[in-house]
Amino acid sequence: MAQVPVGDVRLHYEETGEGEPLVLVHGSWNDHRSWAAAIEADLRAAFRVVAYDRRGHGRSEAAPGPGSRRQDEDDLAALIEVLGLGPAHVAGNSFGASIAVGLAARRPELFRSLVLHEPPLTSLVGDDPAAQAALRSAAATIEEVLALLRDGQDAAGARLFVEGVALGPGAWEALPEAVRDTFVSHAQTWRDEQEDAAWARLDLTALGSCTAPVLLSHGTESPVWFAAVLDRLAAALARARRHTFQGAGHIPHMTHPREYTALVTAFCRGD
């Protein structure tokens, strides 16, 4: 079991393949195993792939007390530096994409390229009436999820998040049992993320210092406000490209791994 010390915790990671380094940053409720289909389909043929468990997830340690996205950003920076990966290609999904782009605003020299799928940086669209209208329903459901988790009902909270926020009605039963178990085991970590006052913020002015190529993607089955977030990121970045996954939602690396892998490989190679 490979682990690397970063600050006050040790992070579990798995490495495979050869070539330029590609670091995969998973989203909330999950761990490094969420990338398995994309790695096999096959990122490992094109890159030195490093997939890790963020603090409080999977086999990585959790520090006592409240956490913050800033800590996750610092963890990613330390991982890249300790393993000698920089500048690295970095692909992040959901909250993992927020972590990656947050670090890029602070430490752009660590990145060779960035692939970001649907970072939930809701503060960027606070002045967008259409996005805010779409977000109101999601915010109400998230409050219901948090109430369940505060009451210790992790399984019920995980199910409501999956069906009411992330993937839609009926999605919970369609997930493999192991994936459902993973969601439940990370429920309280997600609650901790949500209680960080800065979890959805980003300094767009600072992000302008990132000159690495950035691919911004969303799925046609995802809430429309994600596209509005990407609009704001694209305007701040010097070398941004966009991609839409037809028929996909919030986790295309799991639901459409071959399409996702082909896109990431071509983009990182500069095709």
Solvent accessible surface area in square Angstrom, and as a share of the most:
residue,aa,sasa,rsa
1,M,160,0.71
2,A,42,0.32
3,Q,51,0.23
4,V,4,0.02
5,P,75,0.47
6,V,3,0.02
7,G,86,0.82
8,D,93,0.48
9,V,4,0.02
10,R,97,0.35
11,L,0,0.00
12,H,2,0.01
13,Y,31,0.12
14,E,81,0.36
15,E,78,0.35
16,T,49,0.28
17,G,34,0.32
18,E,149,0.67
19,G,52,0.50
20,E,79,0.35
21,P,17,0.11
22,L,0,0.00
23,V,0,0.00
24,L,0,0.00
25,V,0,0.00
26,H,1,0.00
27,G,6,0.06
28,S,20,0.13
29,W,2,0.01
30,N,15,0.08
31,D,2,0.01
32,H,18,0.08
33,R,138,0.50
34,S,7,0.05
35,W,0,0.00
36,A,45,0.35
37,A,42,0.32
38,A,0,0.00
39,I,24,0.12
40,E,105,0.47
41,A,18,0.14
42,D,54,0.28
43,L,0,0.00
44,R,107,0.39
45,A,76,0.59
46,A,19,0.15
47,F,4,0.02
48,R,66,0.24
49,V,1,0.00
50,V,0,0.00
51,A,1,0.01
52,Y,1,0.00
53,D,0,0.00
54,R,2,0.01
55,R,28,0.10
56,G,20,0.19
57,H,1,0.01
58,G,40,0.38
59,R,138,0.51
60,S,12,0.08
61,E,76,0.34
62,A,72,0.56
63,A,25,0.19
64,P,133,0.84
65,G,55,0.52
66,P,125,0.78
67,G,19,0.19
68,S,37,0.24
69,R,18,0.07
70,R,140,0.51
71,Q,56,0.25
72,D,8,0.04
73,E,6,0.03
74,D,62,0.32
75,D,5,0.03
76,L,0,0.00
77,A,7,0.05
78,A,22,0.17
79,L,0,0.00
80,I,0,0.00
81,E,90,0.40
82,V,87,0.50
83,L,35,0.17
84,G,58,0.55
85,L,3,0.01
86,G,41,0.39
87,P,60,0.38
88,A,0,0.00
89,H,3,0.01
90,V,0,0.00
91,A,0,0.00
92,G,0,0.00
93,N,5,0.02
94,S,13,0.09
95,F,7,0.03
96,G,0,0.00
97,A,0,0.00
98,S,0,0.00
99,I,0,0.00
100,A,0,0.00
101,V,0,0.00
102,G,3,0.03
103,L,0,0.00
104,A,0,0.00
105,A,10,0.08
106,R,85,0.31
107,R,75,0.27
108,P,37,0.23
109,E,104,0.47
110,L,10,0.05
111,F,11,0.04
112,R,93,0.34
113,S,2,0.01
114,L,0,0.00
115,V,1,0.01
116,L,0,0.00
117,H,1,0.00
118,E,0,0.00
119,P,0,0.00
120,P,19,0.12
121,L,0,0.00
122,T,30,0.17
123,S,57,0.37
124,L,16,0.08
125,V,0,0.00
126,G,51,0.49
127,D,106,0.55
128,D,32,0.17
129,P,109,0.69
130,A,75,0.58
131,A,3,0.02
132,Q,53,0.24
133,A,51,0.39
134,A,36,0.28
135,L,20,0.10
136,R,157,0.57
137,S,80,0.52
138,A,17,0.13
139,A,53,0.41
140,A,57,0.44
141,T,22,0.13
142,I,33,0.17
143,E,97,0.44
144,E,97,0.43
145,V,0,0.00
146,L,10,0.05
147,A,55,0.43
148,L,43,0.22
149,L,1,0.01
150,R,122,0.45
151,D,98,0.51
152,G,55,0.53
153,Q,79,0.35
154,D,36,0.19
155,A,58,0.45
156,A,45,0.34
157,G,0,0.00
158,A,0,0.00
159,R,99,0.36
160,L,49,0.24
161,F,26,0.11
162,V,0,0.00
163,E,38,0.17
164,G,40,0.38
165,V,33,0.19
166,A,20,0.16
167,L,57,0.29
168,G,21,0.20
169,P,132,0.83
170,G,49,0.47
171,A,16,0.12
172,W,20,0.07
173,E,107,0.48
174,A,85,0.66
175,L,24,0.12
176,P,84,0.53
177,E,115,0.52
178,A,70,0.54
179,V,29,0.17
180,R,53,0.19
181,D,84,0.44
182,T,11,0.07
183,F,14,0.06
184,V,42,0.24
185,S,83,0.54
186,H,10,0.05
187,A,0,0.00
188,Q,71,0.32
189,T,30,0.17
190,W,6,0.02
191,R,69,0.25
192,D,46,0.24
193,E,16,0.07
194,Q,31,0.14
195,E,96,0.43
196,D,18,0.10
197,A,83,0.64
198,A,43,0.33
199,W,49,0.17
200,A,10,0.08
201,R,137,0.50
202,L,25,0.12
203,D,85,0.44
204,L,55,0.27
205,T,125,0.72
206,A,34,0.26
207,L,0,0.00
208,G,36,0.35
209,S,63,0.41
210,C,0,0.00
211,T,87,0.51
212,A,11,0.09
213,P,33,0.21
214,V,0,0.00
215,L,1,0.00
216,L,0,0.00
217,S,0,0.00
218,H,34,0.15
219,G,1,0.01
220,T,59,0.34
221,E,121,0.54
222,S,15,0.10
223,P,52,0.33
224,V,109,0.63
225,W,17,0.06
226,F,11,0.05
227,A,27,0.21
228,A,17,0.13
229,V,0,0.00
230,L,0,0.00
231,D,76,0.39
232,R,75,0.27
233,L,0,0.00
234,A,29,0.23
235,A,91,0.70
236,A,25,0.20
237,L,14,0.07
238,A,76,0.59
239,R,134,0.49
240,A,33,0.26
241,R,118,0.43
242,R,99,0.36
243,H,52,0.23
244,T,48,0.28
245,F,0,0.00
246,Q,128,0.57
247,G,48,0.46
248,A,2,0.01
249,G,18,0.17
250,H,22,0.10
251,I,26,0.13
252,P,0,0.00
253,H,4,0.02
254,M,51,0.23
255,T,77,0.45
256,H,54,0.24
257,P,30,0.19
258,R,176,0.64
259,E,69,0.31
260,Y,2,0.01
261,T,8,0.05
262,A,63,0.49
263,L,26,0.13
264,V,0,0.00
265,T,21,0.12
266,A,39,0.30
267,F,11,0.05
268,C,13,0.08
269,R,150,0.55
270,G,65,0.62
271,D,114,0.59
